[in-house]
Amino acid sequence: MIEPPERCAWAGADGPNPDPLMVAYHDEEWGRPIHDDTELFERLALESFQAGLSWSTILRKREAFRAAFRGFDPAVVAAFDAGDRERLMADAGIVRNGAKIDATVGNAVAFLAVAETFGSFDAYLAELVPAPPRQLPPTARGGDIPATTAASDALSVDLKRRGFRFVGSTIVYAFMQSVGLVDDHLPGCFRYRATA
């Protein structure tokens, strides 16, 4: 019998009721570098919506979020108006938080401005976040994964300066993990040193 691969504990694969969305997210997305601006905007928006909630809640609502926010095209979201806000607040498929909805629309405007200044949001991130992605040492354990770093502090401050909201350092660090700006897969996880 083939043993299943070992994963980071947060993916919940070894628990009594594994969440296939969390396992797939861990295996296929978390920590893999993303360079497409629309995908980057989606991840930033979803991390902002996740504040105070579990990531599994956001993953279960992800397709509804994509439909509600028109594929997270920042140019489309930046043009949302009061009618769109009303539509979003009535959409039971997403997190109906007015402050987070307003922040996402405002963040789309700021995102486009950053992309205009730097050529792309990806180029902006490359300028602010050291490369290659930091990886945990071979002796690391779950408690060694930080919630924030000096890099997430700096990126958070700069995003806020540029008009972004719901981008505190903890949210920004989760975003950095999500899009492969850091690699926090633990030693023993089959994705450790496999992120590409």
C-alpha positions in Angstrom: 0.0 0.0 0.0 1.3 3.5 -0.9 1.5 5.9 2.0 -0.1 9.3 1.4 2.4 12.2 1.2 3.0 14.1 4.4 1.6 17.7 4.5 1.8 20.7 6.6 -0.6 20.1 9.6 -2.8 23.2 8.7 -4.0 21.4 5.6 -5.9 19.0 7.8 -5.2 16.0 5.6 -4.4 13.7 8.6 -7.5 14.6 10.6 -10.7 12.5 10.8 -12.5 14.6 8.3 -10.0 16.1 5.8 -11.3 19.1 3.8 -10.5 18.3 0.2 -10.5 22.1 -0.7 -7.9 22.7 2.0 -5.8 19.8 0.9 -5.9 20.8 -2.8 -5.1 24.4 -1.9 -2.1 23.3 0.1 -0.9 20.8 -2.6 -1.6 22.9 -5.7 -1.5 26.6 -4.7 -0.1 27.7 -1.4 3.5 28.9 -1.7 3.7 28.6 -5.5 4.8 31.9 -7.1 2.1 33.8 -8.9 2.9 36.6 -11.4 -0.4 37.3 -13.0 -1.9 40.5 -11.8 -5.5 39.3 -11.8 -4.6 36.3 -9.7 -2.6 38.5 -7.4 -5.5 40.8 -6.9 -7.8 37.9 -6.2 -5.5 36.5 -3.5 -5.1 39.9 -1.9 -8.9 40.4 -1.9 -9.6 37.0 -0.5 -7.0 37.4 2.2 -8.6 40.7 3.2 -12.0 39.0 3.4 -10.5 36.2 5.5 -9.7 38.5 8.3 -11.5 37.1 11.4 -12.6 34.0 9.6 -11.1 30.6 8.7 -9.4 30.1 5.4 -11.6 27.1 4.8 -14.7 29.4 4.9 -13.1 31.5 2.2 -12.2 28.5 0.0 -15.8 27.2 0.2 -17.0 30.6 -1.0 -14.3 31.2 -3.5 -16.3 30.4 -6.7 -19.1 32.7 -5.4 -16.5 35.4 -4.8 -15.2 35.0 -8.3 -18.6 35.3 -9.8 -19.6 38.2 -7.6 -16.4 40.2 -8.2 -16.4 39.4 -12.0 -13.3 37.2 -12.0 -11.5 39.7 -9.8 -10.5 41.8 -12.8 -9.2 44.9 -11.0 -10.3 47.2 -13.8 -13.9 45.9 -13.6 -13.9 45.9 -9.8 -12.5 49.5 -9.7 -15.6 50.6 -11.6 -18.1 49.0 -9.2 -20.8 51.5 -8.1 -23.5 51.7 -5.5 -25.6 49.2 -7.4 -22.8 46.7 -7.3 -22.3 47.3 -3.6 -26.0 46.6 -3.0 -25.8 43.4 -5.2 -22.7 42.2 -3.2 -24.4 42.9 0.2 -27.3 40.8 -0.9 -25.2 37.9 -2.2 -25.3 35.1 0.5 -22.6 33.2 -1.4 -19.9 35.6 -0.2 -18.9 37.3 3.0 -21.3 40.2 3.2 -19.2 42.7 5.1 -19.7 46.3 3.9 -16.3 47.5 5.0 -14.5 44.6 3.3 -16.5 45.1 0.1 -15.8 48.8 0.1 -12.1 48.1 0.7 -11.9 45.6 -2.2 -13.3 48.2 -4.6 -11.0 50.9 -3.3 -8.1 48.4 -3.4 -8.8 47.7 -7.0 -8.4 51.4 -7.8 -5.1 51.5 -5.8 -4.0 48.2 -7.4 -4.4 49.7 -10.9 -2.5 52.8 -9.8 0.4 50.7 -8.6 0.4 48.6 -11.8 0.5 51.8 -13.8 3.4 53.2 -11.9 5.5 50.0 -11.9 4.3 48.3 -15.1 2.5 45.6 -13.1 1.6 44.8 -9.6 3.9 41.8 -9.9 6.8 44.2 -10.7 5.9 46.3 -7.7 6.0 43.2 -5.4 9.4 42.2 -6.9 10.8 45.6 -6.0 9.5 45.5 -2.4 9.9 41.9 -1.4 13.4 40.2 -1.4 13.9 37.3 -3.8 14.2 34.4 -3.9 11.4 33.4 -1.5 12.5 32.8 2.1 12.2 29.2 3.1 12.0 27.7 6.5 15.2 26.0 7.8 15.3 22.1 7.9 14.9 22.2 11.7 11.7 24.3 11.6 8.5 23.2 13.3 4.9 24.6 13.1 5.5 27.1 15.8 8.4 28.6 13.8 6.1 30.0 11.1 5.7 33.7 11.8 2.5 35.7 11.6 4.4 38.7 10.4 7.9 39.6 9.3 9.9 42.7 8.6 9.1 42.3 4.9 5.3 42.0 5.6 5.5 45.0 7.9 7.2 47.1 5.2 4.8 45.9 2.4 1.8 46.6 4.6 3.0 50.2 5.4 3.6 50.8 1.7 0.3 49.4 0.6 -1.5 51.6 3.2 0.5 54.6 2.0 -0.8 53.9 -1.5 -4.5 53.8 -0.4 -5.0 50.1 0.3 -7.2 49.0 3.2 -7.5 45.7 5.1 -3.8 45.2 4.5 -2.3 44.9 8.0 0.9 43.0 8.3 -0.8 39.7 9.3 -3.0 39.8 6.2 -0.1 40.8 4.0 2.0 38.0 5.3 -0.8 35.5 4.6 -0.9 37.0 1.1 2.8 36.6 0.8 2.5 32.9 1.7 -0.3 32.4 -0.7 1.4 33.8 -3.7 4.9 32.3 -3.1 6.7 35.4 -1.9 7.7 33.2 1.1 7.7 29.4 1.3 6.5 28.2 4.6 6.0 24.5 3.9 7.5 22.7 6.8 10.3 20.1 6.6 8.6 16.7 6.2 5.9 18.1 3.9 6.2 16.8 0.4 6.1 20.4 -0.9 9.1 21.4 1.1 11.8 22.5 -1.4 9.4 21.5 -4.2 7.8 24.9 -4.7 8.6 26.2 -8.2 
